Amino acid sequence: MSSALFALGLMGTQTVYAQTAAGDELVVYGIFDREETIVRVPASVDVLEAELLDSLAVVHPAEALNGLSGVNIHRGSGQEHLTALRSPVLTGGAGAGSFLYLEGGVPLRAAGFANVNGLFEGGTEFAKAIEVFKGPGPAQYGSNAVHGLINIEAKDVLGANVLRLMAGEDGYLSAMSSVRLGKFRLSTSVVSDDGFREESGYDQQKFQLRYQNELGDWAVDWLSSFNNLNQETAGFIQGEEAYRDDVVRFTNPNPEAFRDGKSYRTQARFSRAIGDNTLSLTPYARRAELRFLCHFVPGQALEENAHSSIGLQSAYFGKNFNIGADVEYTEGTLYEFQSNPSQFSFVQGLHYDYDVSAFVGAAYAQKNFQITEHTILDLGVRAEFTEYNYDNNATDGQSGRFIRVADRTDQFTTITPKLSLLHSLSDGNTLYFRAARGSRAPQTTDLYSVQLNQLAGEADVETLDSLEIGFKGQFGRVKTDIAIFSQWKDNFFFRNANGFNVVDGKTRHEGIEASFDIPLSTWFTVSGSGTLAKHSYDFSLDEGSAANTIVKGNRVDTAPDTLATLRAMATPNTNSAIGLEWRHVGAYFTNPGNTAEYRGHDIFVLRGRYDLNSHFGLFGRIDNLFDTDYADRADFAFGNERYFPGRPRTLFLGLTSSF
């Protein structure tokens, strides 16, 4: 079970998970092609169901996901974010390529063209469920499922119509609807937020259309989505603990910064029974466009990137096996130009202008074996081939720190084995062991947005080897998950505190995660999650400055040792509920040299709801209840301590309707 079981129930039912006849929690088939109970999965998986997501009424996906053990998402300005799943909070190519974001089991972006802010393109506002798989992904998924994956499952066509209106301080307004139209479901979300900092507002619109039907022997599940984001970005404030300075933390040093993004996706899953087994074919197409000012580096260049893809996922699976093959073709572009005068090695003029076409082909197989009455062995492997064809549209050569390499072709082959054992205990609880490898071909920006101290084609396949043991079950009324993991990463590609790329790092990641749910009475429940982890560099590198010089054993920056969430919920009657949530982020270093540190923070959120009748309800929440000064993100770069300050105490109120 998951820490998600808190289930505030602020908008109705307290049930978080879909249930089998036996009452077991289900994993939505978006990850595994078929439904499977959580206790029967030999890996760490959490599922946030619609009831919980609706009850939290999140403004940003991080607010729901950070309640899970091992998850730490730093919110930036507006809808920006950086992710950690059993990892440090990663940036640049590492942040984009280490986590796989999917919707309906299909990646939101092509593997080599990922977005470090990838969640803002998904339909989290009207999700049936959000699945989180921690550690290297299962055999069905390849590049980018290194530290884990997050899959968004859209609401089924059948089911209630939903309307939610919400307003908050600082000009926040949102409207979400999801309605059934015959065999279609149309879901929309419109959000406008002026932001609590100067010139930091955003407007975002999302539309999703889902169709489910039977056509002869085939079940058809078609999903199309559109996302548009227009954001006035607030930049980092600078100075030691600047987030605690009321004169500074509401300002925006970069009022000219912005982020505009559009994405279009369509996919259709065709599945049919063949004897006792199932054949599934999922063709898809996508287009993503992004234009933003690089406010986080000197020079503040304008970057424009886009890519278009077509692909096909295929799978043939039964009760104890799954085989499949995937193909994808992508064409992408990147253009970066600095209008501002030169600053240091960030020179005025053209930095990059290139096209990349990419082909990815993969095959996988997975099978489990009943080796004893109570023990199952699961074996899987995936082989993946990636080819990039790069075409430089500018003159070859160097401009400041930026190197425009000549046309070239690069190929990568990865093989990622998986092994697990699941042992069922007599009381229905389970123990598991998992050994798995995750890998990713380099991002196209890793390879072709080359900088000083880097050679063309130098970036290599990044690999992560993981060992994990875990327990899932219940002691009396206490439901719990416990997982202990150890991971080794090679060819870690990251950006240091001076903005230069390091292409061949090594890191270690060890920790223990736990979550629990305790119904203390029929009307009062306590639940929570905690993570104790150590993320360290496993190599040494002399960069000539204390901030960037790495000594083996240094802690990886933006990797707190401790994360925790504790939630208490009271439902005095069926029409009302009130809940309090404590969120803890421990101290962490902010640069590779471990010379600067953020002290961490503890904040509280209060939520409540009151049902007017069977169709309408009121809800409210107070973020940062005690108005704590904290940073959503602490950073150290170019010799400065930098912060995205956290939102002060803020009230949100809303109305929800289900019919």
N, C-alpha and C positions, 0 to 999 in steps of 0.2 A: 504494500500500500504506500501511499505517498503522503508527504507533508501537505499536499493539496487537500487532504481530507478535512481541513478546518471547516470548510463549507459554512461561511457566515449565514447563508440563506437569507440575505437581506432583501431579496425580491421574491421570496416564495419558498419552494421546497428546499430542504437541507441536503438532499441527495446530491452527491458530487459525481459519482461514477454510475454509468449504466450497469445494470445488474443481470446476472444469469439467474436461472431458476434457483440455483444453490446460493445465490447472494454474493458470488465472487465478483471482483471488479474486472472490467473488460479493458483491454487495449484496443483502441480503434484500429481497423485494419490498414490505415494509411501507411504505417511503417512496415507491417509484416505481411501484407496482402490478404491476411485472414485474421479474424478476431481471435484473440488469445488472452486468457486471464493473466493479470499481472504477476500473480504468485508463480505462474508456470513459465515465466520468461527468465532465463538465466543471465540477467543483466539488470542494470539500474535504469528503470523507466518510470517516469511520472506522467500522469494524465490530468490535465486541468479541464474539467467538464464545463458545459455551458452554464449550469446553475451557479457554479463558483465564479466563473468569469463575469457573469451578469451581476452577481452580488457585489463583486469588488468594484464594478463600474470604473474600470481603469482608464486613465487619461493616456498612459504610455504602457506598452507591453511589459516593461521592466517591473512595474508595480505588482503584477501577478507572478511573473517568472522568478523574481528574486525571493519569493517565499519558499522555493524548492532548495533542498540541500545541494551544494556544489555549484550553484548558479549565482553569478554576480555580474549584473549588467549595469554598466555606468551610463546614465542618461546624460547626453550632451545638451545642446541648445535645441529647442523645439522637439522634433521627432528623431533627432540624431541619437546614436547609442554605440557603445562598444561592449563586446560580449566576453564572458568567461564561462566555460563549462569544464570543471575540473582543470582549470588552467589559470594563468594570469589573465587580466584584461588586456587583450591583444589589439594592436593598431596596424594600419597599413595593410600590406599584402598578407601578413600573418593573421590580422583580424578578419580580413575578408575571406581568406582561404581555409581557415581552421575549423569553421562551423558551417554545417549544411542547413540552409533554411528551405523548407518545402511547403507546398500547399497541395493537399490531396495526394501526397507521395511524389510529386514532381518538383524538382528544384525551382525556386523562384527565379534564379539566374543561371546562366551557363557557368560551368565550374571555373574556368580561367578568367571570368569577367565578373566575379562576385563583388558585392557591395558591403563595405564594413558596417553600414547602417541597414543591413538587409531586411530586418523585421518590418520596417515602415512600409514595405511594398506588399505585405501579406494582409489578409482579411481577418485580423485578430478581433476586430470589433464585433463581428457576427459569426464567430467560430462555434461549431458544435463541440469541439475539443481542441486543445493544444497538447501535443505529445512531446516529451523531452527524453531523449535517449542520451545517457552520459557515458563517455568513453568512445572508442572507435566504433563506428556504425556497423550494423549487420551486413551480411554479404550482398544484399540488394543495392547497397550504396557505396560509391567509390570516392573520388576526389572531393575534398572539403569535409567529409564526415570523419575528421581526425579526432578532435576532442569531443565530438558529439553532434547531435542534430536536433532541430526543432521543426516539427511538422504541424501545420494548421489544417484542421479538418472543417470544411464548410458545413453549415446546417443542412440537414436533409430537406428535400422538397416537402415531404409529409411532416406535419407538426404544426405547432401553434404559430400564429403571426405575432410579431413582437415589435413594439415601438418604445424607444427610450429617448427622452429629452433631458439634457443636463446643462446647468449653468454654474459658473464659478467666478471667483474674484479675478481681477486683471483681465476682464473681457472674455473669459472662456465660455464658449457656447458650442454644444454638439447635439446632433440629431441622428439617430440610428433607426432604421426600419428594416424588417425582414418579413416579407409577405409571400404567401403561396398564390400563384396564378396558374391554376390548372396543374399541369405536370412540370411547371417551372417554379423556382423560388427566386425572387428578386430582392437583393439586399443592398442597402445604401448606407453610407456614413458621410456626414458633412460636419467638419470641425473648423472652428475659428478660435484662435487664442492670441490675445495681444501680448502675452508674456509678462513675467514679473520684472524683467530687466528692460532697459531702454531699447526700443526698436528691435524687439526680439519675438515678434508675433509670427504666426504661420496660419495658413489655410490649407486644408487637405480634404479631398473628396475621394471616396472609394465606391465602386459599383461592382456587384457580383451577380451573375446569373447562373443558376444551376438547373439542369434538366435530368430527370431520372425516369427510365421507362424500360419496358421489355419489348424488344423487336425480334420476334421469332424466338430462336434459341439463345439470343444474346441479351444480356443486361447492359444497358447503356447509362453511363454516368458522365454528363458533359458539364464542364465548369469553365466559365469565362470571367475574367476580372479586369478592372481598370483602376489605376491609382494615379492621382495627381497631387503633388505637394509643391506649394510655394511658400518658402520660409525666409524670413529675415533673421539671419543667424547672429546670435550674440557670441562674441569671441571670449577667449580666456581673460580673466582678470589676473594681474601679476603682482607679486610681492609676497613676503612671508606671511602666511595665514591671512591673505587678503579677503578670504571668504568670511572672516569674522568682523570685517570693517564695514559698518553700515553706509559709510560714504562711498565705498568702492563697489560693494557686491551687487548693487542694483544698476550699475553702469554697464555700458557696452563699448569697449575700446575699439570695436570694429563694426560701426553702424553700416558700413558699405557691404558687409558680408551677406551672402545669400546662398540658398540651395533650392534649385528647382528640379523636380524629378517627375517623370511619367513612366508608367509601365503598363503593358498590355499583355495578357496571357489567355490562351485557350487550350484546353485539353479535354480528351474524351477517353474514358475507360470502357472498353468493350470486353465483356467476360462471358464465358459459357462453360457449362459442365461437359466434360468428356469422361464418361464413366463416373468413377468416384473422385476424379480430379478436376481441376479448373484451368482453363486457358485464359490469360488476360493480355490484352493489347492496349497500350495507351499512347496514341500519337499526340503531339503537342507542338505549339508554336508560341513564341514570346518575342517581345520587343521592349527594351528598356532604354531610357534616355535620361541623362543627368548632366546638369550644368551648375557649377558652384565656384565660389571664390575660396582659394586656399588661405583662409585667414589665420591658420595655425602655424604658418611658416613666414619668415621674412620675405618680402617681395610680393606676397599675396597674388600669385598668378591665377588666372582664370582657366579652369579645366572644363572641357566638354567631352563626354564619352557616351557611347551608345553601342548596343549590340542587338542583333536579331538572330534567333535560333529556330530550328525545327529539329524534332527528335522523335524517337519511338522507344518506349519501354515495353518489354515483353516478358511474361512469366508463365510457367507451367508448374502448378504446385498441387500437392495433396496433403494428407494428414501429417506425413513425416518427411516431406522433401519439398524443395523449391529449386527450380532451374530457370535461368532466364538470360536474356541478352539485351543490351541497350546500345543505341547509336544516336549521335547528335552532331549537327553541323551548325557552326556559328560564324557570323561575320561581324567584326567589331571595329570601332574607331576610337582614337584618343587624340585630343588637341589641347595643348597647354601653352598659354601666352601670358607673359608678364608685362603689363603696361606701366607699372610703377618703376621709378628709378632703381638701379642696381643696389642691392644691399648684400654686402659680403660676396659670397659666390652665387647668390640668387640674382642672376643678371636680367636686365631688361631685354625684352624681345621674345622670340619663339624658343620654347623649350623642347616640345615634342609635337610631331604631327605624323601619325602612323595608322595603318590598317592592319588587322590580323584576322585571318580566317583559321578556324579550328575544327578539327574532326576528333571525336571521341567515340571509341568502340569498346564495349566491355561484355564479358560473359561471367556468370557466376553460378555456383551450385551450393546447395545446403541440404543436409540430411541429418536426421536424428535417429539414434539407435537405442532401443530399450535393453540396456545391458544387465539390469536386474529388475526385480519387481518394482523397486522404488527409485531407480536411478536411470537417467537418460543422458546419453552422450550426444552432443550436437557438434557437427563438423561443417565448416563452410569455407569457401575460398572465392575470391574475385580477381580476375585479371582484366586490366584496363590499359588501353593504348590511347595516347594523346599526341596529336600532331598540330603544331602551330606554323602557319606560313605568314611571316611578318614582312610588311612592305613600308619602307620609310618614305614619306611624301616630302620630306625636307632634305636639305643637304646633310650628308654624313659629317660627323665631327663633333667637337666639343664647344659648348657655350657655358662658361662658368662651371658650375658643378654638374651640368647636364650634358650627357653624351648621347648623341643620336647615332645609333649603330646602323650599319649597312643591312640591306635586305638579307634575310636568312630563314632557314627552316629548322625547327627543333622538334624532337620526338622524345617521348617518355613512355615507359612501360612500368606498370606497378602490379604487384601481386600481393594481396592482403588476405592471409589465412585467419580463420576464427575457430576456436575450440571452446566448448563449455560443457560442464557437468551440472545436472540438476538433480538433487536428492530430496525426495518427499518424505517428511517425517510422519509419524503415526498420528500426530495431532492436527494434520493439515498444513503445517508450516513447511517451509522449504529452505534448503541451503543450496548455494550455487558457487561454482568456480568458473572464471572466464579468462582466457588468454586470447588476445586479439591484436592485430596490427591495423593501424589506420595510416593512410598516406594521401598525399596530394601532389599533382603536378604543379609547378610554379604558376602563380597568377601571371597573366600577360604583362602586368605592370612590373612584376618582379624581374622579368626577362628583358623588357624593352624600354622601360623608363629608367634607363641606366644612369648611375651617378658616379662621381669620382670614387676611386678605390674599389671599383667593381668592373668586371669584364663582361662583355656580351656573352650570354649563354652560360654564365657561371652558376646561376641559381640552379639547384638540383631538386630532385624529388624529396620532399619532407616526409619522414616516417615517424610514427609514434607506436611503440610497443607497450602493451598494457597487460597487467595481471590484476585480477579482482576477485575477492571472495565476498559473499554477502548472505544475509538472512532476511527472509520475508515471512511475516506471520503475526501471531497474536498471543499475548499472555493474559489470560483472563479477559478484561475489557480493554486492555491496552494493545493497540495495533501499532506495529513498528516495522521499519526497514532499516537495515544497517549494511553498509558497504565499506570495505577497506580496499584501497587501490594503490598501485605503484606503476608509474609510467616513465619511459625514457624516450626522448625526442632527439632525432638527428636531422642535420641540415635545416635547423631553425633559421628562417629568414625574418629579420626584424630590423627596425629603424631605431638607431640610438638617439641620445638626447641632443645631438647636433643635427639630426635629420639625415644622417648617412646610413646606407643599407649595410647590414651585416648578413652574409649569405650562408654561413656554415656553422651556426651556433648549435650547442647541445644543452639540453635542460633535463632536470629530474622533477617529477611531480608525485608526491606521496600524501596520502590523507585518509581520513575516516569521515564518513557521512552518516547521519542518522536522522530519521523523522519519526514522529509518533502522533497518535490521536487517542485522547482519553475522554470518553463520555462520563463525566463525574456524576451526572444525574440526567433525568429526562429533559432538563431545560438548560444545562450548563456543560459546555465542552471546552477542553483545553487541547491545543495541538501545537506542533512546531517542528522545526528542523534546525540542525546544526552541522557545521563543517569545521574540522580541524585539519589543516593541510600545510605542507611545506613545498614551495615551488622554488627551485634553485638552479643557477647556471652550473653546467657540468663541463665547463671549459674556461680557459683564461684568455684574455685579449687586452693588450696594452694599446689604448687609444690616445695616450698622451695627455689625458685630463682625468682628474679624480672622478668627475661625474660619469664618465664613460668607460673607464678602465675596469674590466671584469676580472675578478679573482675567482677561481673555481670554488664553488660553495656560496658565493653571493646570492642573496635572494633576488628572484626575478621581480622587476618593478611592477607596481600595481597588482600585487598578489598578497592580500591579507592572509594571515594565518587562521583567523577565525571569522566565520560568518554565522549568523543565527537569526531565526525568526520565531517568535512566540505569539500565539493568538488565543484569545479567550472570547467565547461567544455565549451570550445568554438569550434564550427565547422564552420570555415569561408567559407568552401565549402564542397562538398560531398566527396572530395578525401583526406581531412586532418582533424585532430582534435588535440587539445592540452588541457590538464587538469592539475589542481593543487589540491592536497589533503593535508589537515591539520589533523593530528591525535593527540589527547590530552589524556593523562593518568594522573589523579590527584595523589596527594600524598597518601601514604598508610603506615600503620604500617607493620613491617616485622616479628613480633613475637607476641604470645598471650598476653604477659604482656604489650604490647604497649610501650616498652622501646627503640625501634629502628624504624627508619622511612626512607622511600625512598621519595624524594621530588617530584617525578613525572617528566613528560617530555612532550614536544611538538616537533613533527618532521613533515617534509613536503616531499611529493613525487610529482615529475613532470613526466607527461607521454605525449607522442605524437605518432601520426601515420600518414603515408602517403601511399595511395593506388597507386601502380604503374599502375594497370589496374584492370579489373573486377575479376581477379584471384589471383593476388599477391599484397602483401602489406608489407611495412617496419614499424617497431614500435620500440620505445625506452622508457626507464624510468630511472630516477635518484632517487634512494632511499636516504633518509636523506639528502635532498638537501643542507641544510646549515651546514652539517657535525657536528651535535649536539652530544655531549657526553651524552649518556643515557644508561639505562639498560633494556634489554628485560625482565629480571627477577631480582628482588632484594629479598634477603632471609637473615634470621638470624638463625644460627644453631650452636650448640656446642660452644657457646660463641663468634662467629665471624659473622661479616657482610659479606655477600657473594653475588656475582653478576654474571649473564651472560651478558656481555657487548653487547650493540646494535651495529649493523653493521655501519661502517662509511659511508660517502658518496660513493655510488657505482653506476656505470653505467651498464645498461643492454641494448643490442640491439638484434633485431630479425627480422626474415622473416616469413611471414605466407602465406599459399596458401589454397584456397578453390576451389574445382572443382567437 
